[in-house]
Structures are given as structure tokens and as C-alpha cells.
Amino acid sequence: MHPTPEISLPLAMLIVFGSAKLMAEIFERLNQPGIVGEILAGALIGPSVLGWISPNPTLTALADLGVMFLLFGVGLEVKAAELVKVGGTATIVATAGVIVPFFAGWGLMTYWGAPTPEAIFVGASLVATSVGITASVLSARGLLHEVASKIILAAAVIDDVLGLIVLAVVSSLSRGSINIWEISLTATLASAFTVIVGYWGTRAVSHVAPRVESRLRAGEVQFNMAMILLFVLAVLAMYTGVAAIIGAFLAGMALSESAGPRVRDLSKGVNELLVPFFLAGIGLHLDVSVFKNRSTVTLAIIVLGVAVVTKLVGCGLGAISLGWSNVLKIGLGMVPRGEVGMVVAQIGLSLAVIKQDTYAVVVFMAVASTIVTPLLLKIAFREEATPSGLLESESGAA
Amino acid sequence: MHPTPEISLPLAMLIVFGSAKLMAEIFERLNQPGIVGEILAGALIGPSVLGWISPNPTLTALADLGVMFLLFGVGLEVKAAELVKVGGTATIVATAGVIVPFFAGWGLMTYWGAPTPEAIFVGASLVATSVGITASVLSARGLLHEVASKIILAAAVIDDVLGLIVLAVVSSLSRGSINIWEISLTATLASAFTVIVGYWGTRAVSHVAPRVESRLRAGEVQFNMAMILLFVLAVLAMYTGVAAIIGAFLAGMALSESAGPRVRDLSKGVNELLVPFFLAGIGLHLDVSVFKNRSTVTLAIIVLGVAVVTKLVGCGLGAISLGWSNVLKIGLGMVPRGEVGMVVAQIGLSLAVIKQDTYAVVVFMAVASTIVTPLLLKIAFREEATPSGLLESESGAA
């Protein structure tokens, strides 16, 4: 309640939320995606530029909650049956989108003169798509019901499981031995969790929820039960090895048929407050130290290019049966790497397998790939976009 | 996104939110206030009993945000003009409610054999009402439009300013000298802030908000502007010396006439998610070490009794012109001390003015006074209570 020696909570909230919304407004006026403005707001107020605020555990927690509620909200708008329908294509998209960047990254770094373990780690850091940014763009522009959007979401879930396996293999490789048994167990657990919850979650929830809720007395029962499901599945996801946000997405999807408008409105409120912390949080991690050395700058730009092109090619070609327009949408939708790439690079750094410079390059790639995605998606989804932001703001002001 | 060596965020969310809602449900079934269940859930999962979770910066931040949104939501339901109308009575209630507990606490500790500085600090820790619990009870039971409720809210705001002055005086006393000039400046700043925002906030917002909002393009403009006002006033409140939650309350009140249903629904969502962290957070701070020593137990129970009786008498008598029923409601509504009393005791501890045992007694008083208040308010507001909890749960499940 009283000012701490560090920055106080209300001031931190004001700086992050206020600057994110200000930059979003500026970008919307320039006819650019507001999301890019919110990410750049983080870079601006962060240690790299103005130095008003640094990443800290509280901001990280708000950002993590923000992306969980973002994916929960996206899940609420998606029916599991529709994702299952595109499951075949999504599997090809995800698999090709893992193989192409991994080997391209490995090859590039070898060509650049890096030792093999470092090259493999950079390859691994290019693997995992961070679906938050794309989900945010698709949701804000009312595009979640497109076929391409559904393939992106399904592929992102599969991609997370594949990324987990790649990370497990690479980590044990760098320790000198591969425990096939352990890796198979990890892969099985992770796949079983997503498949079981994805397939049967909706039916189970539609069956059980009304019975439980009708017996409870405390206020806002349906919202409270939804929150508990969200946290339970996020925890289970982490225990089985996949990301908490995948659990959050599956929780939303399980509730997509039974959740009433009240649950949607209340969780939207949390979403609106916290998603700016997720977006600005990405920008906060931008490290301009990468620009001190000319050779590192060159490498950073090449790695970013490889990151974009390899997902575009890998994921896009996986969807070639759906026509070129979908190739572009799906390929670009899978481009953002975000925090997952950073985590891989951090593990590499802690194992002393990758150098500090290379770490900075991966962080740059992770942040920059999230910044370019909304700009590229705007072009790819040109025809279908409805100005839902405007509609929302009008109904909000009414 | 991945498990940390400590407890992961989703698991912490699940434990706190889940246990709070479970205990609320149990208490509602026992015909007791759910709020008490949520506070006790914190005591149960905390270090004192099960030890599942300890207070940490993230949980504290979520609790602080929770009580800010709670007071913001209460402000949204209260018109400033109505508080101004009861301002005279509220001033008497607040003033008497500061003087009586302060001298009673001082006298009690002197009688108990404590040195004068320690006795004065315990007196000061009994001064400030923590309005969160009462606001939560009144809001949950749909009682905010009662005259007694308005007097409680207005008196709580004044009480916060008076508490600030008492703390400033006591702190400088224990350092050996009083800087009258500095204390007058603090008092003037704090009073000026609350009076100016309270009086002219609503008019200023009603005048400015529609013009600004109609020019903005990014989605959910009205909610975003409301959040920025909330954080700005919370920051200003802290700079002028009053609590951030008073700023949050004033922000809500300034918006009470212009905010549309969308802003109310979205901020209610944040409220529903985070208030359990505020309530359980109080319980988390319960320290059972106070029960190891028989004389400390006795003192703790006496101090708790003094805490309840002195606010009941002081605040209640200030409202005697409104009849005995209101005396009871207002007196009991001002009982909770919560985190403010703990902060005073912490300062005393850091200045080596109060002993560890006495600190534990004050913390016990602060937690226990918040637990008994909803139970006592239930009796005081017996006739007026509408079962709004039930109504809400029905509309929620619809």
C-alpha cells in the first residue's frame, strides 16, 4: 500500500499499461497493428531505451497470466471438433514447420563457423512457435473462424509437443547421452494430455459442469469454475511437459460450448487488463547490446530472415493443398518465436553450449519475429479483415 | 512458461483461488459469510497450518491489485454527491474512531507494562480502518446504497488521512523530534488530494471522457481510459501520502456517472479473479507463533477486544444522531484493521520501538478483526440483506 524503495505497483501498472495503449493508438492511426505498438512500447520503456522499468517477477507474472487468459479467450471461441477436423493438415504443417527451421538454423550456424553443439541449439531455438501473438492478431481482427486460423491453432498445439521433444533431445545430446526411454515417456505424456483433453474435454465439461454449478451457492459460480478448470489444465500441462498456455487454450476450448456470456465478459476483462503486460513484456526483453558488434548485427538479421522464411516455407508447404492464399496465412501465422526460443537459448547459455553473443542474437530473433508477424499477417489476411476494433470501441463507448 | 524451482504461477493461482472458493462455498452452506471462508483459506494454506504456499512478491502484487479493483468497483456504485452529503457525520465518525482506539491502545499497553513508545505505537496501529473487507461485504450483499454504508465509505477515506497524520506524528516522536511543518504539509496535501478529486472528479471525468474517447481508435477505449484513470489516481494518492486504494476508490467514484455497463463488466472480471488473492492474502499473514506464550495469547485477545470495542464506541457514537441501528452498522463496519495496522507495527519493529511479541499481537489483531467483521456485519445488517449472492449465481449459470 505504501511506496517501496523500488517502483510501486500502481506506478508500474500505469507505465506499462498506459504506454502500451498510447503506442497502440499511435499505430492504429498509422494504419498499423496496435499489437506492434504495444510490443514496441515495452522496448521503449525498458532498459534498452528509456529505462523507466525493468523486467521483474511481478511484471513477468502479469505477462504470464495475460498470455494464459489470451489463449483461454481464444479457446472459448474455437470448437474442438473443428480443430480435430483439420488435424491431418495441422500435423503436416507443424512437423514440416519444425524440421525446416531446425536444420536451416543448424546449417546456417555451421556455415557461420559455430561449433556443432551451438549450431544445434540455435536450430532448436528456431523450432517452437509462440502462438500468443498470432492468436492476439486473429482474435482482435475477428479472424478466428477462418480455416487458416484453425490450422494455425491446431498446428501450434502440435508444434508445442514437437518442440518439447526437440528440446529434450538437444539438452540430453549436449550432456553427452540420449535417454531414449525418458524422451519417449515425455513425448507420450505430452501427446496423451493434449489429445485426451482436446478430444474429450468439451464433452466432459458439458456433462459435468451444469450438475456441479447447480449445487453451488457462492456468487459467480460459472466464472469461478471456469477459472479453476483453467488453472488445473495449465498445471497439468506443465507437469506433462507442454506450456501452461496450451493448458489454458484447452480449458477455453473445453468450455467453448457450455460457457455463457457472463463467463466470456468477465474473462475478457482480465484479458484486456493483462494482455498489454504480455505484449509489452516481450519488448522489455529486447537487448540492444546485440547492435554493438557489426558481425553480430549481420548474424541477427540473417537469423531473423531464416526464422521467417523457414516457417513460411515449412508450414506453408504443409498447407499447400489449401491454395496459395492459405499457404501465406498459415506460414506467416507460425512465424513468431517469442519466449519459447528465449528459453531454449537460456538453457544453452546455462549449459555453456552457446555464447553470450549468440544468446543476444536468439533473443533479438524472438522479439523481432513477434514484431514483424502482425505486420505480415495484415497483408496476408487483407481481404477478410473486418474492422472489429472499431466496432468494439463503439459498443464500448455506448 | 516452464516450472521454476519454486512453485509455478499456475499452481499458485490454483491453490489460492481454488481453496478460497472452496472455503467460501463451505461457509455459505454453513450460512456464514463466504468472505470469512476466503480469509481462513489463506490461513489454512499458509505457513501457519498446511504450508502449501508462502506470501511472495507476486501474490502480494495480485492481492494489492485485487483490493484496488475491489475499491474501484465500490466507487463505481457510489455517487460523490451522496458521500459529500454525509460528510459532516462521516468526519465526526472518523475522528472519534481515531481518537478512541489510539488512547485506549496506548492506555492498555501502559497498564500491561509496556514502555511509552511501544504503547503509543500499538495505539497508532489500532487507528486506521482497512475498508476493503467491509466494502467487500457491503458490495457482495448489495448494501452499498444504505446510508450507513455511505457514511462508512466517507469515514474510511477521512480515516485514511487521519491515520496518515497519526503515523507521521508517532514516527517522528519515536525519532525524538516532531517536524510540525512537514506533518502539516503532509496533512494538507493528502486532504487536498481527496477533497479535490472527490468533489470535482466526477464533473471533470463526465466532461472530458466522452471527448477523448470519441477520438480514439484502439479497441475497448472506455475500459482502457478507466484503467488509466485508476492507475493515475492510485499513483497520485501514494505520492500525496494516502493509500493507493483510496485513489482507486476515488477513480471509481469519478466514473460512477459516466461508465457504461461494458466498463463495469470488464472490471468486475478482474475483481472476481483477484479479490480472493486479497482475502486469502490476509489469512496468509496469520502468525500462530503468538500462541506459544500464554501471556501473549491473553494480550492478543485483549487487544482484539479493544480493537473491536473502541471502533464500535468511537465511530458508533459519532453516528448516534442516526439511531441505534446505524450506530451498530457503522461502528462494526469500521472495525477491520487489515494491512494498515500491520504496516504501522512493521515500522515500529524496524525502528526497534516495539518487540517481536507485540508485533505478532498486532498482526493477530489485524487479521482477526477482518475475520470477525463480516460475521458481526451479518448480524447488524440482518433486516436489509438481500440474497444477492444467490441471485448472481443464478444469472451466472444461466
Boltz contact constraints between the chains, C-beta under 6 A:
constraints:
  - contact:
      token1: [A, 1]
      token2: [B, 243]
      max_distance: 6.0
  - contact:
      token1: [A, 1]
      token2: [B, 244]
      max_distance: 6.0
  - contact:
      token1: [A, 3]
      token2: [B, 238]
      max_distance: 6.0
  - contact:
      token1: [A, 8]
      token2: [B, 238]
      max_distance: 6.0
  - contact:
      token1: [A, 9]
      token2: [B, 61]
      max_distance: 6.0
  - contact:
      token1: [A, 9]
      token2: [B, 64]
      max_distance: 6.0
  - contact:
      token1: [A, 10]
      token2: [B, 231]
      max_distance: 6.0
  - contact:
      token1: [A, 10]
      token2: [B, 234]
      max_distance: 6.0
  - contact:
      token1: [A, 10]
      token2: [B, 235]
      max_distance: 6.0
  - contact:
      token1: [A, 10]
      token2: [B, 244]
      max_distance: 6.0
  - contact:
      token1: [A, 11]
      token2: [B, 235]
      max_distance: 6.0
  - contact:
      token1: [A, 13]
      token2: [B, 231]
      max_distance: 6.0
  - contact:
      token1: [A, 14]
      token2: [B, 231]
      max_distance: 6.0
  - contact:
      token1: [A, 14]
      token2: [B, 235]
      max_distance: 6.0
  - contact:
      token1: [A, 17]
      token2: [B, 227]
      max_distance: 6.0
  - contact:
      token1: [A, 18]
      token2: [B, 228]
      max_distance: 6.0
  - contact:
      token1: [A, 21]
      token2: [B, 224]
      max_distance: 6.0
  - contact:
      token1: [A, 24]
      token2: [B, 218]
      max_distance: 6.0
  - contact:
      token1: [A, 25]
      token2: [B, 216]
      max_distance: 6.0
  - contact:
      token1: [A, 25]
      token2: [B, 218]
      max_distance: 6.0
  - contact:
      token1: [A, 28]
      token2: [B, 217]
      max_distance: 6.0
  - contact:
      token1: [A, 28]
      token2: [B, 218]
      max_distance: 6.0
  - contact:
      token1: [A, 34]
      token2: [B, 218]
      max_distance: 6.0
  - contact:
      token1: [A, 57]
      token2: [B, 57]
      max_distance: 6.0
  - contact:
      token1: [A, 57]
      token2: [B, 58]
      max_distance: 6.0
  - contact:
      token1: [A, 58]
      token2: [B, 57]
      max_distance: 6.0
  - contact:
      token1: [A, 58]
      token2: [B, 58]
      max_distance: 6.0
  - contact:
      token1: [A, 58]
      token2: [B, 61]
      max_distance: 6.0
  - contact:
      token1: [A, 61]
      token2: [B, 9]
      max_distance: 6.0
  - contact:
      token1: [A, 61]
      token2: [B, 58]
      max_distance: 6.0
  - contact:
      token1: [A, 64]
      token2: [B, 9]
      max_distance: 6.0
  - contact:
      token1: [A, 213]
      token2: [B, 397]
      max_distance: 6.0
  - contact:
      token1: [A, 216]
      token2: [B, 25]
      max_distance: 6.0
  - contact:
      token1: [A, 217]
      token2: [B, 28]
      max_distance: 6.0
  - contact:
      token1: [A, 218]
      token2: [B, 24]
      max_distance: 6.0
  - contact:
      token1: [A, 218]
      token2: [B, 25]
      max_distance: 6.0
  - contact:
      token1: [A, 218]
      token2: [B, 28]
      max_distance: 6.0
  - contact:
      token1: [A, 218]
      token2: [B, 34]
      max_distance: 6.0
  - contact:
      token1: [A, 219]
      token2: [B, 389]
      max_distance: 6.0
  - contact:
      token1: [A, 219]
      token2: [B, 392]
      max_distance: 6.0
  - contact:
      token1: [A, 219]
      token2: [B, 393]
      max_distance: 6.0
  - contact:
      token1: [A, 220]
      token2: [B, 272]
      max_distance: 6.0
  - contact:
      token1: [A, 220]
      token2: [B, 392]
      max_distance: 6.0
  - contact:
      token1: [A, 220]
      token2: [B, 396]
      max_distance: 6.0
  - contact:
      token1: [A, 221]
      token2: [B, 393]
      max_distance: 6.0
  - contact:
      token1: [A, 221]
      token2: [B, 396]
      max_distance: 6.0
  - contact:
      token1: [A, 221]
      token2: [B, 397]
      max_distance: 6.0
  - contact:
      token1: [A, 222]
      token2: [B, 396]
      max_distance: 6.0
  - contact:
      token1: [A, 222]
      token2: [B, 397]
      max_distance: 6.0
  - contact:
      token1: [A, 223]
      token2: [B, 272]
      max_distance: 6.0
  - contact:
      token1: [A, 224]
      token2: [B, 21]
      max_distance: 6.0
  - contact:
      token1: [A, 227]
      token2: [B, 17]
      max_distance: 6.0
  - contact:
      token1: [A, 228]
      token2: [B, 18]
      max_distance: 6.0
  - contact:
      token1: [A, 231]
      token2: [B, 10]
      max_distance: 6.0
  - contact:
      token1: [A, 231]
      token2: [B, 13]
      max_distance: 6.0
  - contact:
      token1: [A, 231]
      token2: [B, 14]
      max_distance: 6.0
  - contact:
      token1: [A, 234]
      token2: [B, 10]
      max_distance: 6.0
  - contact:
      token1: [A, 235]
      token2: [B, 10]
      max_distance: 6.0
  - contact:
      token1: [A, 235]
      token2: [B, 11]
      max_distance: 6.0
  - contact:
      token1: [A, 235]
      token2: [B, 14]
      max_distance: 6.0
  - contact:
      token1: [A, 238]
      token2: [B, 3]
      max_distance: 6.0
  - contact:
      token1: [A, 238]
      token2: [B, 8]
      max_distance: 6.0
  - contact:
      token1: [A, 243]
      token2: [B, 1]
      max_distance: 6.0
  - contact:
      token1: [A, 244]
      token2: [B, 1]
      max_distance: 6.0
  - contact:
      token1: [A, 244]
      token2: [B, 10]
      max_distance: 6.0
  - contact:
      token1: [A, 262]
      token2: [B, 396]
      max_distance: 6.0
  - contact:
      token1: [A, 265]
      token2: [B, 265]
      max_distance: 6.0
  - contact:
      token1: [A, 266]
      token2: [B, 269]
      max_distance: 6.0
  - contact:
      token1: [A, 266]
      token2: [B, 272]
      max_distance: 6.0
  - contact:
      token1: [A, 267]
      token2: [B, 269]
      max_distance: 6.0
  - contact:
      token1: [A, 269]
      token2: [B, 266]
      max_distance: 6.0
  - contact:
      token1: [A, 269]
      token2: [B, 267]
      max_distance: 6.0
  - contact:
      token1: [A, 269]
      token2: [B, 269]
      max_distance: 6.0
  - contact:
      token1: [A, 269]
      token2: [B, 270]
      max_distance: 6.0
  - contact:
      token1: [A, 270]
      token2: [B, 269]
      max_distance: 6.0
  - contact:
      token1: [A, 270]
      token2: [B, 270]
      max_distance: 6.0
  - contact:
      token1: [A, 270]
      token2: [B, 273]
      max_distance: 6.0
  - contact:
      token1: [A, 272]
      token2: [B, 220]
      max_distance: 6.0
  - contact:
      token1: [A, 272]
      token2: [B, 223]
      max_distance: 6.0
  - contact:
      token1: [A, 272]
      token2: [B, 266]
      max_distance: 6.0
  - contact:
      token1: [A, 273]
      token2: [B, 270]
      max_distance: 6.0
  - contact:
      token1: [A, 389]
      token2: [B, 219]
      max_distance: 6.0
  - contact:
      token1: [A, 392]
      token2: [B, 219]
      max_distance: 6.0
  - contact:
      token1: [A, 392]
      token2: [B, 220]
      max_distance: 6.0
  - contact:
      token1: [A, 393]
      token2: [B, 219]
      max_distance: 6.0
  - contact:
      token1: [A, 393]
      token2: [B, 221]
      max_distance: 6.0
  - contact:
      token1: [A, 396]
      token2: [B, 220]
      max_distance: 6.0
  - contact:
      token1: [A, 396]
      token2: [B, 221]
      max_distance: 6.0
  - contact:
      token1: [A, 396]
      token2: [B, 222]
      max_distance: 6.0
  - contact:
      token1: [A, 396]
      token2: [B, 262]
      max_distance: 6.0
  - contact:
      token1: [A, 397]
      token2: [B, 213]
      max_distance: 6.0
  - contact:
      token1: [A, 397]
      token2: [B, 222]
      max_distance: 6.0
